[in-house]
């Protein structure tokens, strides 16, 4: 996939460009279906499949409060690449870009600059200054400028076929700790990322369960508690148990993410981990002693193994 991070990098229009535009937060199943539709249409007209997104999020660029992102820019880019899209254009969003009228955006950016011959969007898509751009405008301009507008249907919840898959719903599910449900919307486990930092050296010496202490990279933090996880490290992928919270037994009230990686004995300091949350096991709890906590962690590990085995990870 070609990554373009500024419109000035485009020297000439792409061949028969078929595009879709959005924030794509989470790159969930709805986004994936849209991207696949773009790829299919581009193949049909011997064209180029293009996704357009923005960095930072438009609301933030305009100083408007916005929810925590499900996927930050680096992960979003990786996921869009995995979809098979030919080109990802990430437009720096600022007040100057926000002031572009819908007509100018269509003609000067999408058609003249990028070479758009087709655009595939959701039913409620709007764009341009004051968000006056919409589907009727695209269809009208398409007749004048020579491109096709295709409205993609919503992708619904896999449980009841009614609820629309949305970034908002996924965000709610993750914050409720229902990471097993999030997978049904994302098509993958919800993942957090972070750098391994020096901890308080309690896991191995006091509890008998060495842990990697993570400085969280992501914005969206799952509900506090203990999770069965699959961990991607520089040494490969391993299974584990993660605690997200404040370690109430020790009483220091410092937020931590601690991961005990099963059957692992390598130095991970200053490396980055990707932690796939498979299932939430329990709430955080204050135990009466370190021995009681150690006994509970042992139980957590056994329960996690069963869940991970059931999910095909063992």
C-alpha positions in Angstrom: 0.0 0.0 0.0 1.2 3.5 -0.8 0.9 5.9 2.1 0.5 9.6 1.2 0.5 12.0 4.2 0.1 15.3 2.3 -1.8 16.2 -0.9 1.3 17.9 -2.2 2.9 14.5 -2.6 0.5 13.7 -5.4 2.1 14.7 -8.7 -0.5 13.4 -11.0 -4.0 11.9 -10.7 -4.3 8.2 -10.1 -5.7 5.9 -12.7 -9.5 5.5 -12.5 -9.5 6.3 -8.7 -12.3 4.7 -6.7 -12.3 6.3 -3.2 -13.9 6.2 0.2 -13.5 8.8 2.9 -13.8 8.6 6.6 -12.1 8.7 10.0 -12.2 4.9 10.1 -11.8 4.8 13.9 -11.5 1.1 14.8 -11.5 -0.1 11.2 -14.4 -2.3 12.2 -16.4 -4.7 10.1 -18.5 -1.9 8.6 -15.3 -0.1 7.5 -13.9 -3.3 6.2 -16.9 -4.0 4.1 -16.7 -0.4 2.7 -13.0 -0.8 1.9 -13.7 -4.2 0.2 -16.4 -2.6 -1.9 -13.9 0.0 -3.1 -11.4 -2.6 -4.0 -14.0 -4.6 -6.0 -15.1 -1.5 -7.9 -11.5 -0.5 -8.7 -10.9 -4.0 -10.0 -14.0 -3.7 -12.1 -12.8 -0.5 -13.9 -9.1 -1.3 -13.8 -8.5 1.5 -11.4 -6.9 2.4 -8.1 -8.5 1.6 -4.7 -8.0 4.6 -2.4 -9.0 5.4 1.2 -8.9 9.0 2.5 -8.7 9.8 6.2 -7.6 12.7 8.4 -5.0 13.3 11.1 -5.6 14.6 13.6 -9.3 13.8 14.0 -11.3 16.7 12.6 -13.0 17.5 15.9 -9.7 17.8 17.7 -8.2 19.9 15.0 -11.1 22.4 15.5 -10.8 22.3 19.2 -14.0 20.3 19.8 -14.2 17.6 22.4 -14.1 14.1 20.9 -14.2 10.6 22.4 -11.1 8.4 22.9 -9.9 6.8 19.7 -10.3 3.1 19.3 -7.3 2.9 17.0 -4.5 5.5 16.9 -3.0 6.6 13.6 -0.3 3.9 13.4 -2.7 1.0 14.0 -5.4 2.4 11.7 -2.8 2.6 8.9 -1.8 -1.0 9.4 -5.4 -2.2 9.4 -6.3 -0.3 6.3 -3.2 -1.7 4.6 -4.3 -5.2 5.6 -7.6 -4.7 3.8 -5.8 -4.6 0.5 -6.4 -0.9 -0.4 -3.9 0.4 -3.0 -3.4 3.9 -1.6 -4.1 5.5 1.8 -4.2 9.3 1.7 -4.0 10.8 5.2 -4.8 14.5 4.9 -3.5 16.8 7.7 -6.7 18.4 9.0 -6.5 22.0 10.1 -8.7 25.1 9.9 -7.5 25.9 6.4 -8.6 22.5 5.1 -11.8 22.8 7.0 -12.6 26.0 5.2 -12.6 24.3 1.8 -16.1 24.4 0.3 -17.8 21.1 -0.7 -17.7 22.1 -4.4 -14.0 22.8 -4.3 -13.2 19.7 -2.4 -15.0 17.6 -5.0 -13.6 19.3 -8.1 -10.2 20.5 -7.1 -9.1 17.7 -4.6 -11.1 14.6 -5.4 -11.4 14.9 -9.2 -8.5 17.1 -10.4 -5.9 16.1 -7.9 -6.7 12.5 -7.1 -8.5 11.5 -10.3 -11.7 10.2 -8.8 -14.0 8.1 -11.1 -16.0 6.6 -8.3 -16.8 7.3 -4.6 -18.4 4.8 -2.2 -19.7 6.3 1.0 -22.2 5.6 3.8 -25.8 7.0 3.7 -25.1 9.9 6.2 -21.8 11.1 4.8 -21.3 14.9 4.8 -18.3 17.0 4.1 -16.9 20.5 3.2 -17.2 23.8 4.9 -20.3 23.8 7.2 -20.7 20.2 6.1 -23.0 21.2 3.2 -21.6 18.4 1.0 -23.9 15.4 0.8 -25.0 12.6 -1.5 -27.3 14.7 -3.7 -24.5 17.1 -4.3 -22.1 14.3 -5.1 -24.5 12.8 -7.6 -25.2 16.1 -9.2 -21.4 16.9 -9.5 -20.8 13.4 -10.7 -22.9 14.1 -13.8 -20.9 17.3 -14.5 -17.4 16.0 -13.7 -17.7 12.3 -14.7 -17.7 10.2 -11.6 -20.1 7.7 -10.0 -21.5 7.9 -6.5 -22.3 4.7 -4.8 -24.1 4.6 -1.4 -23.0 1.6 0.7 -25.6 0.0 3.1 -25.0 -0.1 6.8 -23.4 -3.3 8.2 -25.5 -4.5 11.1 -24.7 -6.2 14.4 -23.9 -9.9 14.0 -26.1 -10.8 17.1 -29.6 -9.5 16.1 -29.0 -8.1 12.7 -30.6 -4.8 13.7 -28.0 -2.7 15.5 -25.7 -0.8 13.3 -22.0 -1.5 13.8 -20.4 1.7 14.8 -17.3 3.1 16.5 -19.5 4.5 19.2 -20.9 1.1 20.1 -17.5 -0.5 20.1 -16.2 2.2 22.3 -19.0 1.5 24.8 -18.4 -2.2 24.7 -14.7 -1.9 25.4 -15.3 0.5 28.3 -17.8 -2.0 29.7 -15.0 -4.7 29.6 -17.0 -6.8 27.1 -13.9 -7.4 24.9 -15.3 -10.8 23.7 -18.3 -8.9 22.2 -16.0 -6.3 20.7 -14.4 -9.0 18.5 -17.8 -9.5 16.8 -17.8 -5.9 15.7 -14.1 -5.6 14.9 -13.4 -8.9 13.3 -10.4 -9.2 15.6 -9.6 -9.0 19.3 -9.5 -5.4 20.7 -5.8 -4.6 21.1 -3.9 -2.2 23.3 -0.3 -1.3 22.7 2.5 0.0 24.9 6.1 0.1 25.9 7.5 -2.1 28.6 8.9 0.0 31.4 10.5 -0.6 34.7 8.0 -1.7 37.3 8.0 -2.1 41.0 9.6 -5.5 40.9 6.8 -7.2 42.8 5.5 -9.7 40.3 8.3 -12.3 40.3 9.9 -11.7 43.7 6.7 -11.3 45.8 3.9 -13.0 43.8 5.8 -15.7 41.9 4.4 -14.4 38.6 6.8 -12.0 36.8 5.0 -9.3 34.8 5.8 -6.9 32.0 4.7 -3.4 33.1 3.2 -1.4 30.2 3.0 2.3 29.5 -0.2 2.6 27.6 0.0 4.0 24.1 -3.7 3.9 23.3 -6.4 6.3 24.3 -9.2 3.9 24.9 -8.6 2.0 28.1 -10.8 -1.1 28.8 -12.7 -1.4 32.0 -10.4 -2.1 34.9 -9.9 -5.7 35.8 -8.1 -9.0 34.9 -8.1 -10.3 31.3 -7.0 -13.4 29.3 -4.8 -12.1 26.6 -2.6 -13.0 23.6 0.6 -10.9 23.6 2.6 -10.0 20.5 6.3 -9.5 21.4 9.6 -9.1 19.6 10.1 -12.8 20.4 6.8 -13.9 18.9 3.2 -14.4 20.2 2.4 -15.8 23.6 -0.6 -16.2 25.9 -1.0 -14.4 29.2 -3.0 -12.7 31.9 -3.2 -8.9 32.2 -4.2 -6.8 35.1 -5.4 -3.3 34.2 -5.9 -1.0 37.2 -4.5 0.2 40.5 -3.2 -2.9 42.3 -5.4 -2.3 45.4 -3.7 -5.0 47.5 -0.5 -2.9 47.5 -2.4 0.3 48.3 -0.2 2.6 46.1 -3.1 3.7 43.9 -0.9 4.0 40.8 -2.5 3.0 37.4 -0.7 0.1 35.8 -1.1 -2.5 33.1 0.8 -5.6 34.2 1.0 -8.6 31.9 2.1 -12.1 33.0 3.2 -13.9 29.9 2.9 -17.7 30.1 6.0 -19.8 29.5 8.2 -16.8 28.7 11.6 -15.9 30.0 13.0 -13.0 27.9 14.0 -9.4 28.6 11.4 -7.0 27.1 12.4 -3.7 28.7 12.0 -0.8 26.3 10.3 -2.9 23.6 6.7 -2.5 22.5 3.9 -5.1 23.2 0.6 -5.6 21.4 -1.9 -7.0 23.8 -5.0 -8.7 22.3 -7.8 -8.8 24.9 -9.6 -12.1 24.6 -11.9 -12.1 27.6 -12.4 -10.3 30.9 -12.0 -12.6 33.9 -12.9 -10.5 36.9 -12.9 -7.2 38.6 -9.8 -5.9 40.5 -10.0 -6.8 44.2 -8.1 -5.9 47.3 -6.8 -9.1 49.0 -6.0 -9.5 52.6 -2.4 -10.7 51.9 0.1 -11.2 49.2 -0.3 -14.9 49.5 -4.0 -14.6 48.9 -3.4 -12.5 45.9 -0.8 -15.0 44.6 -3.3 -17.8 45.0 -5.9 -15.8 43.0 -3.5 -15.1 40.2 -2.8 -18.9 40.0 -6.5 -19.4 39.5 -6.7 -16.6 37.0 -4.0 -18.3 34.9 -5.8 -21.6 34.9 -9.1 -19.9 33.9 -7.3 -17.9 31.2 -5.8 -21.1 29.8 -9.2 -22.7 29.5 -10.7 -19.6 27.8 -7.7 -19.3 25.4 -7.9 -23.0 24.6 -11.7 -22.6 23.9 -10.9 -19.7 21.6 -8.4 -21.8 19.6 -5.2 -20.1 21.0 -3.8 -23.3 22.5 
